[in-house]
């Protein structure tokens, strides 16, 4: 039997069984144990290698599949509103029947509404760098409890605005694991080693 799924939280194992997922992809075999170790990681693999599922599983495992406090403990950054909505829906498939509060920071909503809803208490925030940075600037986001920040399909960070936003976001977060998922490790992503990705490890499948 493959081990990456075996050592996950029981709730996640049950979910994977219900989705008839029993064998991890080649990427998941390597990535899941490495992410669980707590290191900062660059995870690169081709499309359809299981990166987004890995992101969901390792985030939920880290939060022990249960709510805690009011401030977010995980932040997931994506390229645009559509991707944020997609990933939010994917997370909900795994968090059903748990107390975890997953929140979609919708760009189409007024920032004050996002602030007030986040203030009521969330565990996982999924949004774009632009919205997360805006929330931070308006003191609408408490990052003191963040344990893990992941970026899905991170190639978009080569654009100037998201790049600046993520540098700003990561400067306000301390003692957190950073995991960047991409199809390839380009020059922009490597540049983060001088910022928040120091001492990071690389996984490539």
N, C-alpha and C positions, 0 to 999 in steps of 0.2 A: 504493500500500500504506500502511496505517496504521503509524505508527512505534512506539507504546508497547511492543508485543511484540517488535519487531525488536531493540531495544536491551537486552533482558533477557539474563541468563546463558544460555548455549547449552542447558544441561540443561532450563531452564524452557521454552525455545522448543520443544524436542523433546517435552516433556510436553504442551504446549498443542496441538501438532500431533497427538499421539496421542489427545487428547481431542476432536479435530476442532473446536478453538476457534481461529479464524483472525482474526476481527475483534473488536477491543475494543469494549466498550460506550461510550456517550458519556461516562459517568463515568470509565472507565478511560483514555480518551484524554487527559483533563485530569489525573487524579489520579496515574497512574503516574510521568510525568516529574517532577511536583511533589514527590512523596515521594522519588524518587531524588535530588533536589537536596539533600536533607538537612534541609530546614526543618521546624519544628514545624507541624503542620497540623490544621485542623478539616476533615474531609471529609464533606459532607452530600449525600445523594441518597436518592431513594425506594427502597422495597424492590425487590429483584431487579434492581438496577442494577449489580451486580458488586462490591459493597464487600468482601465476605469474600474473594473471589478476589484482589482487589487487595491486600488485607492479606497473604495468603499469598505472592503473587508478589514483592511488594516486600520482605518480610521475608527470604525465601530468597535473593533477589538481593543484598541487603545483606550476608548471611553467606556469599556466594559459593558457596552450595550444598555447603559442606564443613565437617566438624567442626574445632574448634580449641579447645585448652585444656580446662579442666574446668568453668569457671563459665559460666552462661548468658549469651548475647550478645543474646538477644531475649526479651522478656516480652510475652505477650498476655493481656489481662484481659477476662473475659466475665461475664455476669450470674449464671449459675448452673452447677452441675455438669453438667447435661444439655448446655448450650451448649458447655461446655469439651470434653466428650467428642465432640460433633459436629465442632467445629473441629479437634480433634486428628485425627480420622479423615480430615477433608478435607486437612489438612497431609500426612498419610501418603501420600496419592495422589500428591503432588508430590515427596516426599522419597525415595520408593522408588528404589533404585539410586544413592543418595548415601550419604555417611558421616554425614550430619546426624543428631543425636540430639534428637528431639522428645519432650517429656515432658508428660504430663497430670497436673497436681496434683489428684488425686482427693480431694474433700472426705470421701468415705466411708472413706478409709484413715487409719490413725493418723498423726499429724503426724511422729512419730519415723521411721516408715517412709519418708515423703516426704523427710525430711531426709537419710537415709542413701542413698536412691537418687539424689537430686540431687547429693550429695557425690561419687558415683562418676563424675559428668561428664555434663552435658547442654548443648545449644546453645540450645534454645527451650523456654521454660516457658509452658504454657497453663493458666490457672487463674482462680479468682475473686479479687477484691481481698482478701476475708477470709482466704483461705489464704495468699496471697503475703505479706500483712502479718504473719500469724501466724509464717510461716517467718522473716521478717526479725527479729521480736521475739525469736525463739528462736535467733537467729544460725545459721539453717539455710539461708541463701541469701546468696551472694556477689554483690553487684551491681556490682562494680568494672569488669566487662567488658561491661556492657549497652550495646548500641549503639542499640537501638530498642525502645520500649515502645508497643504499640498497644492501643486499647480498641475492641472490636467492639460495635456496637449500643449506644452509650454512654448512652442515655436512662435506664438503671437507676441511673446515678450521682446522680440527683436524690434517691434515698433516703439517709437520714442515715448509715447504717452504711457502705455502699460509698463514699460521698463522703469520710468521715473516713479510711477505709482508703487510698484512692488518694492523698490529700494526704500521709499518712504514708509510703507507698511511694515517691512521687516525691521526697520530701525526702532519701531515702537513695540516690538515683541522681544521678550527676553526668555531664555531657558525654554526653547521650543525646538521640536524636530522639524526640519524642512525637507520635503520630498518633491522633486521635480520630475514629471513624466514627459517624455517627448519621443519622437521617432528617431531623432538623431541629436547628438550633443554639438550644437553649433557654437560659434565664437561668442555670441551674446550670452548664452547660458553659462559658458565657461567663465565669463567675466564676473559672475556672481560669487566665484570663489574668493574674490577680494572683499566681498561684503558678508552676506549671511551664510554662504555655503562653504566657509572655511572648514577644513578637516573632513570634507565630504567624501563619500565613497561613490564608486561608479559601478552600475550594473548594466550590462548590455547583452541582449539576447538576439 
